[in-house]
Every structure is written in structure tokens, then in C-alpha cells.
Amino acid sequence: MASGFPPPAVREMAFEVSALLKERSETVCVAETAAGGLISASLLSTPGASKIYKGGLTLYTLESRIAFAGWTQDHLKSYKGPTEDVVKGLAENVRGTLSATYCVCESGTAGPTGGNTRNRTPGYVALAVATEKATSMKEVETGLGGDREGNMVAFAVEGLKLLRDVIKGNAKL
């Protein structure tokens, strides 16, 4: 672990989530956008990841969502940036496709630039964790402004925290 990867805050959450999943013989998949694969890579850095990790997608572009996550041209017409509804749909689609116990999804605005709506402000992220029965969602504002790398790490941490809370039964489904 001397490599510095994953970043310490992400490492701590990834190891905690991994241990919980192994303990319960459950699995996870990942659908991420602005975190750029950091959630998947962090989970894969844990020993025994092959027992818990079903796969992941970095759905950074709208085209990738059409190709891999069940989106249609209608999704593109109504797209207004990252929202809880967007991540809920992505998480549910990917979870079902990969037959995982859980799917964690994030979509946000990492910066350094953004737009003029709340969900296009750098530091905003929408999160979802889908299970077979229900999906938990939340929105977070990191307060890091246009710090792209800082926001990416924060998005990964927040996604893993929500996943941990769902696994433990501490998140509303």
C-alpha cells in the first residue's frame, strides 16, 4: 500500500465495504461517471475482490450510456445533467444486467468548470445504490469548488459510504 493508491479516504471505505460484502457473501457492481473508475479500481485493489466484484462501467459520455446502460435517444432529449433519477436508472439497469446484490452509481460535476444549475456546479454529485428490492439515493455537495481531483475522490468516498450504509441497513431504501 506504499503506492498511495487508492487515495487513503477511498482505500478505507473500499476495504470496509469489501469486508462487509465478503462477510455476507454478496456482490457489487459499479456504474460511475465523474469519479472516472475510481470506485471500481478501489474495490478491485482489495484482496479477494474476485469474490465480490461483478464488474463496472465508466459511463462518462452520453454515448456510453446508450451503448452499455440501456439509454435511448429519449434519455438524451430529456437529459439535464446529473440527478438522482439519472443515477437510479443507471444503477438499476447495471445491477440487473450484471446480477449483483448491489450496484453503486455516481454522477456529478467534478469541475473545474460547470454550469449555472445546482447539479452542474462543481462539487455536486448524485448517488444511488440499487438492490433487487429498492434503490437508495442521495445528493452531496463536496464544497471543494472546481478541485477536479478532490471532487473525484470525494465522489468515490460518498458512493462507497452510501453502499456501506445500504449493506448495513442504515440507508433508506
Backbone as a chain_set.jsonl record, in Angstrom:
{"seq": "MASGFPPPAVREMAFEVSALLKERSETVCVAETAAGGLISASLLSTPGASKIYKGGLTLYTLESRIAFAGWTQDHLKSYKGPTEDVVKGLAENVRGTLSATYCVCESGTAGPTGGNTRNRTPGYVALAVATEKATSMKEVETGLGGDREGNMVAFAVEGLKLLRDVIKGNAKL", "coords": {"N": [[0.814, -1.203, 0.0], [2.117, 1.107, -0.171], [2.086, 2.562, -2.429], [0.308, 4.649, -2.568], [-2.103, 4.456, -3.74], [-5.324, 3.082, -3.553], [-6.392, 6.539, -3.007], [-6.076, 7.536, 0.429], [-8.608, 8.039, 1.888], [-10.479, 6.858, 0.205], [-9.485, 4.276, 0.053], [-9.849, 3.345, 2.694], [-12.689, 3.238, 2.869], [-13.244, 1.456, 0.754], [-12.023, -0.916, 1.623], [-13.542, -1.394, 3.917], [-16.151, -1.757, 2.839], [-15.645, -3.926, 1.136], [-14.973, -5.921, 2.999], [-17.426, -6.182, 4.35], [-19.076, -7.125, 2.263], [-17.829, -9.579, 1.647], [-18.143, -10.921, 4.078], [-20.889, -11.319, 4.055], [-21.271, -12.786, 1.805], [-21.994, -11.443, -0.57], [-22.412, -9.446, -3.588], [-21.12, -6.799, -5.736], [-21.579, -4.267, -8.207], [-20.516, -1.579, -10.34], [-21.434, 1.613, -11.52], [-20.219, 4.343, -12.805], [-19.539, 7.841, -13.294], [-18.384, 10.715, -13.162], [-16.419, 10.094, -11.27], [-14.729, 8.531, -12.641], [-13.918, 5.79, -12.706], [-12.704, 5.323, -10.338], [-14.045, 4.24, -8.096], [-14.483, 1.561, -8.866], [-11.779, 0.725, -9.333], [-10.744, 1.035, -6.771], [-12.23, -0.807, -5.247], [-11.369, -3.109, -6.548], [-8.751, -3.138, -5.73], [-8.703, -4.351, -3.305], [-7.863, -7.252, -1.422], [-9.024, -10.412, -2.55], [-11.021, -9.497, -4.201], [-12.232, -10.666, -6.4], [-14.217, -12.292, -5.447], [-16.302, -10.646, -4.757], [-16.751, -8.603, -6.621], [-18.566, -7.803, -9.458], [-18.359, -6.381, -11.801], [-17.841, -3.337, -13.695], [-18.703, -0.102, -14.988], [-17.586, 2.786, -16.633], [-19.349, 5.346, -17.262], [-19.023, 7.815, -18.712], [-19.672, 9.376, -20.92], [-22.579, 10.409, -22.784], [-23.029, 8.818, -24.974], [-21.831, 6.402, -24.205], [-23.617, 5.58, -22.302], [-25.833, 4.949, -23.817], [-24.784, 2.834, -25.304], [-24.082, 0.932, -23.309], [-25.711, 1.009, -20.991], [-28.462, 0.927, -21.241], [-29.702, 3.254, -22.127], [-31.69, 5.398, -24.227], [-32.452, 7.34, -27.198], [-34.432, 9.006, -26.251], [-33.72, 9.427, -23.579], [-31.542, 11.092, -23.954], [-32.739, 13.376, -25.045], [-34.131, 14.413, -22.863], [-32.177, 14.893, -21.002], [-30.628, 16.656, -18.415], [-28.295, 16.932, -17.045], [-26.511, 15.554, -14.15], [-28.598, 13.787, -11.913], [-30.653, 12.536, -9.188], [-32.573, 10.813, -10.291], [-31.333, 10.059, -12.701], [-29.033, 8.606, -11.795], [-30.294, 6.604, -10.365], [-31.671, 5.166, -12.37], [-29.479, 4.289, -13.947], [-28.063, 2.727, -12.057], [-29.947, 0.73, -11.423], [-30.31, -0.505, -13.918], [-27.698, -1.481, -14.565], [-27.166, -3.115, -12.339], [-29.125, -5.101, -12.648], [-28.345, -6.173, -15.131], [-25.786, -7.224, -14.566], [-26.346, -8.907, -12.497], [-25.802, -8.459, -9.734], [-25.687, -8.171, -6.142], [-25.736, -5.564, -5.213], [-25.625, -2.334, -6.794], [-23.598, 0.374, -7.121], [-23.778, 3.755, -7.973], [-22.633, 6.81, -9.344], [-22.949, 10.205, -10.359], [-21.774, 13.258, -11.31], [-20.573, 16.677, -11.093], [-17.428, 17.342, -11.564], [-15.721, 19.445, -12.108], [-13.076, 21.535, -13.474], [-14.848, 23.475, -14.323], [-18.336, 24.284, -14.752], [-21.885, 24.492, -14.734], [-24.8, 26.623, -14.514], [-26.766, 25.643, -12.858], [-27.779, 23.897, -9.858], [-27.033, 21.132, -9.986], [-25.059, 21.208, -11.835], [-22.985, 22.505, -10.777], [-19.618, 22.613, -9.823], [-18.564, 20.056, -7.677], [-20.971, 18.966, -6.988], [-22.741, 15.925, -6.597], [-24.761, 13.186, -7.528], [-26.002, 10.23, -6.099], [-26.553, 6.686, -6.06], [-27.632, 3.529, -4.824], [-28.512, 0.5, -5.923], [-30.607, -2.24, -5.163], [-32.054, -5.531, -5.324], [-34.648, -5.144, -4.423], [-35.107, -2.38, -3.921], [-34.005, 1.086, -4.307], [-31.583, 3.232, -3.012], [-31.018, 6.689, -2.711], [-29.078, 9.728, -2.864], [-27.98, 13.148, -2.616], [-25.009, 15.067, -2.758], [-22.971, 17.804, -1.879], [-19.746, 18.665, -2.248], [-18.274, 20.893, -1.494], [-15.832, 21.574, -2.463], [-15.443, 23.171, -4.609], [-14.007, 23.922, -7.768], [-12.036, 21.918, -7.697], [-11.044, 19.411, -9.338], [-9.758, 16.786, -9.073], [-9.952, 16.464, -6.295], [-12.738, 16.482, -6.004], [-13.393, 14.186, -7.481], [-12.296, 12.142, -5.874], [-13.786, 12.608, -3.539], [-16.369, 12.046, -4.522], [-16.137, 9.299, -5.011], [-15.662, 8.357, -2.393], [-18.084, 9.143, -1.152], [-19.915, 7.608, -2.629], [-19.107, 4.999, -1.912], [-19.601, 5.179, 0.833], [-22.408, 5.416, 0.879], [-23.036, 2.93, -0.218], [-21.977, 1.245, 1.806], [-23.705, 2.006, 3.906], [-26.172, 1.116, 2.907], [-25.694, -1.651, 2.749], [-25.391, -2.227, 5.476], [-27.91, -1.673, 6.329], [-28.556, 0.885, 7.087], [-29.404, 2.923, 5.465], [-31.999, 4.627, 3.788], [-34.243, 2.791, 1.881]], "CA": [[0.0, 0.0, 0.0], [3.001, 2.266, -0.195], [1.928, 3.251, -3.706], [-0.574, 5.807, -2.443], [-3.364, 4.165, -4.403], [-6.166, 4.248, -3.775], [-6.22, 7.604, -2.012], [-6.39, 6.995, 1.756], [-10.028, 8.067, 2.267], [-11.166, 5.884, -0.634], [-8.975, 2.963, 0.479], [-10.521, 2.968, 3.948], [-14.078, 2.858, 2.571], [-13.244, 0.272, -0.112], [-11.722, -2.078, 2.444], [-14.695, -1.646, 4.789], [-17.222, -2.309, 2.004], [-15.209, -5.242, 0.689], [-15.1, -6.843, 4.131], [-18.861, -6.425, 4.582], [-19.582, -7.965, 1.182], [-17.276, -10.933, 1.826], [-18.8, -11.458, 5.271], [-22.271, -11.664, 3.714], [-21.257, -13.487, 0.511], [-22.759, -10.62, -1.501], [-21.612, -8.903, -4.693], [-21.344, -5.41, -6.113], [-21.117, -3.749, -9.487], [-20.343, -0.134, -10.265], [-21.721, 2.449, -12.686], [-19.75, 5.66, -12.375], [-19.298, 8.806, -14.36], [-17.373, 11.723, -12.84], [-15.322, 9.507, -10.491], [-13.821, 8.023, -13.653], [-13.425, 4.436, -12.467], [-12.035, 5.268, -9.042], [-14.747, 3.311, -7.204], [-14.144, 0.206, -9.309], [-10.365, 0.445, -9.095], [-10.53, 0.927, -5.328], [-12.752, -2.114, -4.824], [-10.501, -4.14, -7.112], [-7.469, -3.133, -5.027], [-8.822, -5.103, -2.058], [-7.62, -8.685, -1.584], [-10.231, -11.22, -2.679], [-12.051, -8.745, -4.923], [-12.942, -11.516, -7.363], [-15.374, -12.903, -4.777], [-17.366, -9.662, -4.512], [-16.877, -7.608, -7.697], [-19.172, -8.375, -10.658], [-17.997, -5.594, -12.973], [-18.111, -1.916, -13.593], [-18.734, 0.717, -16.193], [-17.379, 4.21, -16.502], [-20.331, 5.865, -18.215], [-18.7, 9.241, -18.706], [-20.335, 10.074, -22.023], [-23.953, 10.005, -23.059], [-22.944, 7.712, -25.932], [-21.539, 5.165, -23.482], [-24.839, 5.176, -21.608], [-26.662, 4.29, -24.83], [-24.144, 1.573, -25.681], [-23.886, -0.046, -22.244], [-26.538, 1.144, -19.785], [-29.894, 0.902, -21.509], [-30.269, 4.55, -22.51], [-32.214, 5.562, -25.58], [-32.427, 8.734, -27.651], [-35.342, 9.762, -25.381], [-32.946, 9.857, -22.416], [-30.709, 12.226, -24.362], [-33.599, 14.546, -25.239], [-34.561, 14.97, -21.58], [-31.031, 14.973, -20.092], [-30.304, 17.987, -17.898], [-27.188, 16.786, -16.116], [-26.634, 14.513, -13.135], [-29.694, 13.892, -10.942], [-30.959, 11.277, -8.515], [-33.274, 9.935, -11.234], [-30.348, 9.532, -13.639], [-28.221, 7.558, -11.16], [-31.202, 5.491, -10.014], [-31.864, 4.373, -13.581], [-28.225, 3.631, -14.312], [-27.759, 1.694, -11.061], [-30.885, -0.379, -11.559], [-30.03, -1.194, -15.174], [-26.431, -2.196, -14.49], [-27.314, -4.184, -11.34], [-29.876, -6.187, -13.264], [-27.541, -6.773, -16.201], [-24.66, -7.97, -14.002], [-26.864, -9.8, -11.439], [-25.099, -8.215, -8.476], [-26.531, -7.847, -4.992], [-25.805, -4.101, -5.161], [-24.909, -1.534, -7.781], [-23.375, 1.748, -6.688], [-23.666, 4.649, -9.117], [-22.473, 8.245, -9.075], [-22.826, 11.113, -11.487], [-21.635, 14.593, -10.742], [-19.809, 17.7, -11.798], [-16.145, 17.392, -10.866], [-15.057, 20.725, -12.328], [-13.09, 22.803, -12.757], [-15.95, 24.332, -14.744], [-19.653, 23.684, -14.606], [-22.973, 25.287, -15.295], [-25.431, 27.562, -13.58], [-27.775, 24.985, -12.029], [-27.166, 23.21, -8.713], [-26.42, 19.857, -10.354], [-23.933, 21.466, -12.754], [-21.993, 23.239, -10.006], [-18.544, 21.717, -9.406], [-18.691, 19.535, -6.324], [-22.268, 18.311, -6.842], [-22.823, 14.539, -7.061], [-25.947, 12.373, -7.22], [-25.562, 8.869, -5.798], [-27.597, 5.673, -5.898], [-27.274, 2.126, -4.65], [-29.664, -0.325, -6.266], [-30.693, -3.631, -4.731], [-33.144, -6.187, -6.045], [-35.945, -4.669, -3.932], [-35.276, -0.917, -3.893], [-32.811, 1.888, -4.584], [-31.332, 4.353, -2.117], [-30.406, 7.802, -3.443], [-28.797, 10.956, -2.124], [-27.191, 14.17, -3.289], [-23.972, 15.623, -1.897], [-22.155, 18.894, -2.392], [-18.478, 18.474, -1.539], [-17.717, 22.154, -1.015], [-14.459, 21.699, -2.958], [-15.391, 24.041, -5.783], [-13.521, 23.368, -9.018], [-10.936, 20.973, -7.491], [-11.475, 18.207, -10.059], [-9.27, 15.565, -8.442], [-10.559, 16.377, -4.961], [-14.14, 16.089, -6.167], [-13.454, 12.782, -7.902], [-12.057, 11.331, -4.676], [-14.953, 12.776, -2.66], [-17.495, 11.322, -5.123], [-15.901, 7.873, -4.763], [-15.882, 8.124, -0.96], [-19.519, 9.252, -0.868], [-20.56, 6.435, -3.208], [-18.802, 3.851, -1.059], [-20.315, 5.367, 2.11], [-23.811, 5.058, 0.672], [-23.061, 1.477, -0.363], [-21.8, 0.694, 3.155], [-24.919, 2.238, 4.685], [-27.215, 0.226, 2.386], [-25.351, -3.007, 3.175], [-25.642, -2.323, 6.92], [-29.302, -1.379, 6.633], [-28.636, 2.223, 7.67], [-29.83, 3.894, 4.456], [-33.407, 4.475, 3.387], [-34.469, 2.162, 0.566]], "C": [[0.853, 1.261, 0.0], [2.828, 3.093, -1.466], [1.088, 4.52, -3.602], [-1.894, 5.63, -3.177], [-4.035, 3.001, -3.709], [-5.887, 5.339, -2.74], [-6.72, 7.121, -0.644], [-7.874, 6.972, 2.129], [-10.829, 7.032, 1.479], [-10.761, 4.473, -0.207], [-9.727, 2.479, 1.711], [-11.953, 2.491, 3.684], [-14.139, 1.594, 1.721], [-12.966, -0.986, 0.696], [-12.886, -2.413, 3.375], [-15.836, -2.302, 4.003], [-16.878, -3.727, 1.56], [-15.369, -6.282, 1.805], [-16.568, -7.179, 4.411], [-19.433, -7.364, 3.522], [-19.096, -9.409, 1.329], [-17.961, -11.642, 2.986], [-20.196, -11.993, 4.942], [-22.387, -12.499, 2.429], [-22.153, -12.774, -0.502], [-21.812, -10.014, -2.535], [-22.008, -7.467, -5.008], [-20.899, -5.195, -7.559], [-21.155, -2.231, -9.387], [-20.703, 0.503, -11.602], [-21.331, 3.868, -12.287], [-19.488, 6.553, -13.567], [-18.133, 9.711, -13.955], [-16.224, 11.189, -11.991], [-14.353, 8.748, -11.396], [-13.258, 6.631, -13.441], [-12.767, 4.26, -11.116], [-12.714, 4.3, -8.074], [-14.386, 1.878, -7.579], [-12.697, -0.14, -8.978], [-10.081, 0.258, -7.609], [-11.046, -0.403, -4.793], [-11.857, -3.239, -5.324], [-9.137, -4.196, -6.432], [-7.518, -3.936, -3.728], [-8.572, -6.589, -2.315], [-8.941, -9.461, -1.642], [-11.345, -10.536, -3.443], [-12.841, -9.62, -5.883], [-14.155, -12.198, -6.753], [-16.56, -11.943, -4.672], [-17.683, -8.758, -5.695], [-17.379, -8.252, -8.979], [-18.813, -7.613, -11.934], [-18.335, -4.142, -12.778], [-18.036, -1.225, -14.936], [-18.415, 2.152, -15.816], [-18.184, 4.847, -17.624], [-20.204, 7.384, -18.31], [-19.425, 10.016, -19.795], [-21.764, 9.574, -22.197], [-23.966, 8.829, -24.036], [-22.676, 6.383, -25.231], [-22.772, 4.669, -22.725], [-25.809, 4.498, -22.567], [-26.089, 2.903, -25.136], [-24.198, 0.518, -24.58], [-24.879, -0.01, -21.087], [-28.026, 1.3, -20.06], [-30.518, 2.232, -21.88], [-30.739, 4.523, -23.956], [-32.078, 7.033, -25.979], [-33.357, 9.596, -26.793], [-34.628, 10.247, -24.116], [-32.115, 11.094, -22.767], [-31.526, 13.497, -24.504], [-33.953, 15.219, -23.916], [-33.399, 15.181, -20.602], [-30.712, 16.418, -19.72], [-29.172, 17.921, -16.869], [-27.46, 15.727, -15.068], [-27.78, 14.806, -12.159], [-29.869, 12.545, -10.257], [-31.675, 10.313, -9.463], [-32.312, 9.302, -12.234], [-29.57, 8.383, -12.994], [-29.064, 6.361, -10.748], [-31.383, 4.581, -11.226], [-30.614, 3.623, -13.999], [-27.917, 2.481, -13.354], [-28.669, 0.481, -11.22], [-30.61, -1.184, -12.822], [-28.768, -2.05, -15.068], [-26.511, -3.335, -13.471], [-28.029, -5.381, -11.949], [-29.074, -6.917, -14.327], [-26.436, -7.664, -15.636], [-25.069, -8.9, -12.853], [-26.078, -9.683, -10.138], [-26.112, -7.95, -7.36], [-26.784, -6.342, -4.937], [-25.143, -3.51, -6.4], [-24.806, -0.118, -7.239], [-23.126, 2.593, -7.936], [-23.473, 6.081, -8.634], [-22.438, 8.985, -10.392], [-22.795, 12.523, -10.928], [-20.883, 15.534, -11.66], [-18.51, 17.895, -11.025], [-15.44, 18.737, -11.022], [-13.861, 20.547, -13.24], [-14.222, 23.737, -13.169], [-17.26, 23.589, -14.557], [-20.683, 24.564, -15.269], [-23.59, 26.174, -14.237], [-26.604, 26.961, -12.823], [-27.061, 24.213, -10.926], [-26.417, 21.952, -9.141], [-25.283, 20.005, -11.371], [-22.848, 22.298, -12.083], [-20.884, 22.277, -9.579], [-18.661, 21.35, -7.919], [-20.023, 18.856, -6.06], [-22.165, 16.868, -7.351], [-24.152, 13.923, -6.614], [-25.476, 10.932, -7.105], [-26.764, 7.943, -5.692], [-26.946, 4.327, -5.628], [-28.549, 1.332, -4.877], [-29.503, -1.719, -5.683], [-31.835, -4.261, -5.525], [-34.501, -5.578, -5.673], [-36.168, -3.168, -4.057], [-33.943, -0.239, -4.174], [-32.75, 3.044, -3.604], [-30.604, 5.44, -2.909], [-30.081, 8.942, -2.486], [-27.975, 11.888, -2.996], [-26.204, 14.739, -2.278], [-23.324, 16.791, -2.63], [-20.869, 18.884, -1.575], [-17.934, 19.748, -0.924], [-16.29, 22.394, -1.502], [-14.336, 22.569, -4.195], [-14.889, 23.303, -7.005], [-12.337, 22.418, -8.898], [-11.331, 19.614, -8.071], [-11.045, 16.918, -9.369], [-9.878, 15.38, -7.056], [-12.01, 15.942, -5.031], [-14.265, 14.631, -6.592], [-13.257, 11.85, -6.713], [-13.268, 11.411, -3.746], [-16.166, 12.03, -3.207], [-17.353, 9.823, -4.864], [-16.162, 7.531, -3.302], [-17.372, 8.146, -0.645], [-20.295, 8.062, -1.444], [-20.343, 5.198, -2.353], [-19.482, 3.961, 0.304], [-21.784, 4.979, 1.967], [-23.943, 3.549, 0.517], [-22.927, 0.803, 0.999], [-23.091, 0.827, 3.96], [-26.071, 1.348, 4.214], [-26.938, -1.205, 2.854], [-25.696, -3.204, 4.649], [-27.098, -2.074, 7.297], [-29.512, -0.011, 7.24], [-29.051, 3.303, 6.673], [-31.273, 3.586, 4.064], [-33.488, 3.861, 1.987], [-35.891, 2.429, 0.129]], "O": [[0.332, 2.365, 0.159], [3.361, 4.198, -1.568], [1.162, 5.379, -4.481], [-2.709, 6.551, -3.23], [-3.373, 2.039, -3.321], [-5.23, 5.095, -1.728], [-7.693, 6.37, -0.577], [-8.35, 5.96, 2.644], [-11.744, 6.406, 2.014], [-11.605, 3.581, -0.119], [-10.184, 1.337, 1.761], [-12.376, 1.463, 4.213], [-15.001, 0.744, 1.946], [-13.606, -2.015, 0.478], [-13.183, -3.586, 3.597], [-16.416, -3.289, 4.455], [-17.723, -4.621, 1.605], [-15.847, -7.391, 1.564], [-16.904, -8.332, 4.678], [-20.185, -8.285, 3.841], [-19.871, -10.349, 1.152], [-18.314, -12.817, 2.887], [-20.625, -13.005, 5.496], [-23.489, -12.869, 2.026], [-22.956, -13.399, -1.195], [-20.591, -10.058, -2.389], [-23.069, -6.987, -4.61], [-19.98, -5.846, -8.056], [-21.75, -1.67, -8.466], [-20.333, 0.008, -12.667], [-22.039, 4.517, -11.517], [-19.249, 6.094, -14.684], [-17.002, 9.477, -14.379], [-15.146, 11.782, -11.994], [-13.269, 8.363, -10.956], [-12.189, 6.327, -13.97], [-12.319, 3.163, -10.781], [-12.035, 3.612, -7.311], [-14.027, 1.075, -6.718], [-12.428, -1.193, -8.401], [-9.268, -0.587, -7.233], [-10.383, -1.051, -3.984], [-11.613, -4.21, -4.608], [-8.436, -5.201, -6.547], [-6.479, -4.176, -3.114], [-9.027, -7.124, -3.326], [-9.861, -9.19, -0.87], [-12.501, -10.947, -3.346], [-14.01, -9.34, -6.15], [-15.04, -12.641, -7.484], [-17.7, -12.382, -4.516], [-18.778, -8.2, -5.765], [-16.724, -9.135, -9.534], [-18.952, -8.151, -13.032], [-19.02, -3.762, -11.828], [-17.399, -1.696, -15.877], [-18.905, 2.671, -14.812], [-17.757, 4.882, -18.778], [-21.144, 8.127, -18.027], [-19.755, 11.188, -19.609], [-22.101, 8.457, -21.804], [-24.817, 7.946, -23.936], [-23.229, 5.353, -25.617], [-22.941, 3.465, -22.534], [-26.527, 3.577, -22.178], [-26.829, 1.922, -25.217], [-24.345, -0.669, -24.875], [-24.885, -0.93, -20.269], [-28.77, 1.76, -19.194], [-31.743, 2.337, -21.945], [-30.26, 3.746, -24.781], [-31.639, 7.862, -25.182], [-33.105, 10.789, -26.622], [-34.896, 11.347, -23.634], [-32.004, 12.025, -21.969], [-31.069, 14.577, -24.13], [-34.063, 16.443, -23.847], [-33.629, 15.613, -19.473], [-30.55, 17.281, -20.583], [-29.098, 18.737, -15.951], [-28.506, 15.078, -15.085], [-27.912, 15.919, -11.649], [-29.306, 11.538, -10.688], [-31.404, 9.112, -9.434], [-32.462, 8.129, -12.576], [-29.459, 7.305, -13.579], [-28.59, 5.226, -10.783], [-31.26, 3.361, -11.113], [-30.684, 2.449, -14.365], [-27.552, 1.389, -13.788], [-28.211, -0.66, -11.158], [-30.67, -2.413, -12.799], [-28.78, -3.222, -15.445], [-25.974, -4.415, -13.718], [-27.602, -6.524, -11.79], [-29.121, -8.144, -14.411], [-26.177, -8.742, -16.171], [-24.224, -9.603, -12.298], [-25.732, -10.689, -9.519], [-27.249, -7.555, -7.618], [-27.896, -5.898, -4.653], [-24.228, -4.097, -6.977], [-25.819, 0.512, -6.933], [-22.373, 2.207, -8.83], [-24.072, 6.506, -7.646], [-21.966, 8.47, -11.405], [-23.677, 12.927, -10.17], [-20.602, 15.233, -12.82], [-18.49, 18.528, -9.969], [-14.649, 19.126, -10.162], [-13.663, 19.442, -13.745], [-14.53, 24.689, -12.451], [-17.273, 22.4, -14.239], [-20.399, 25.282, -16.228], [-22.985, 26.444, -13.2], [-27.37, 27.698, -12.201], [-25.874, 23.909, -11.045], [-25.287, 21.728, -8.707], [-24.627, 19.023, -11.718], [-21.905, 22.743, -12.736], [-21.181, 21.22, -9.022], [-18.83, 22.205, -7.049], [-20.195, 18.23, -5.015], [-21.576, 16.617, -8.402], [-24.599, 14.115, -5.483], [-24.66, 10.466, -7.9], [-27.851, 8.357, -5.289], [-25.864, 4.025, -6.131], [-29.528, 1.462, -4.141], [-28.418, -2.3, -5.704], [-32.499, -3.584, -6.31], [-35.399, -5.504, -6.512], [-37.297, -2.727, -4.275], [-32.9, -0.887, -4.266], [-33.737, 3.748, -3.391], [-29.689, 5.15, -3.68], [-30.716, 9.103, -1.444], [-27.359, 11.472, -3.978], [-26.517, 14.878, -1.095], [-23.154, 16.76, -3.849], [-20.897, 19.072, -0.358], [-17.206, 19.692, 0.068], [-15.611, 23.302, -1.021], [-13.254, 22.693, -4.767], [-15.302, 22.171, -7.256], [-11.686, 22.133, -9.903], [-11.888, 18.771, -7.368], [-11.876, 16.049, -9.108], [-10.27, 14.273, -6.686], [-12.465, 15.135, -4.221], [-15.148, 13.919, -6.115], [-13.985, 10.868, -6.569], [-13.721, 10.392, -3.226], [-16.92, 11.44, -2.434], [-18.331, 9.152, -4.535], [-16.81, 6.528, -3.004], [-17.871, 7.263, 0.054], [-21.228, 7.566, -0.812], [-21.278, 4.439, -2.097], [-19.895, 2.95, 0.872], [-22.338, 4.296, 2.829], [-24.869, 2.951, 1.065], [-23.686, -0.115, 1.311], [-23.52, -0.121, 4.617], [-26.861, 0.876, 5.032], [-27.852, -1.894, 3.307], [-26.237, -4.244, 5.023], [-27.478, -2.245, 8.455], [-30.551, 0.234, 7.853], [-29.047, 4.486, 7.014], [-31.693, 2.429, 4.021], [-32.877, 4.355, 1.04], [-36.298, 1.992, -0.947]]}, "num_chains": 1, "name": "protein.A"}
